[in-house]
């Protein structure tokens, strides 16, 4: 069984990995850090849009998670 410390470290490593992947794909560090913190963002879709020529900020706007109160 994993300890809470181990789980916290794993969660931090996952966020760091997600952030690094976004930065390597062209996202500015502050935006990458913000997106990496929230697992609702589809990392692969974000990267795919940027690799297709979409600006990182626009990709983030396009793929922004819907708030539960705004779902149709």
C-alpha positions, 0 to 999 in steps of 0.5 A: 500500500502506498503512503500518502507521501508517496502518492503526493510525490507521484502526483507531483511527478505526473504534473511535472511530466505533463507540464514538461510535455506541454513546454516541449510542444511550444506552450509557454511555461506559465500556461503549461504549468496551469494546464498541467495542474488540472487533469480535465485538460486532454494533454494529447489533444492540446499537443496535437492542436499546437503541432497542427499549427494552432497557437497554444493559447487558442488550443487551450481556449478550444479545449477548455473543460466545461464547467458543470453549470454550463453543460447543455 
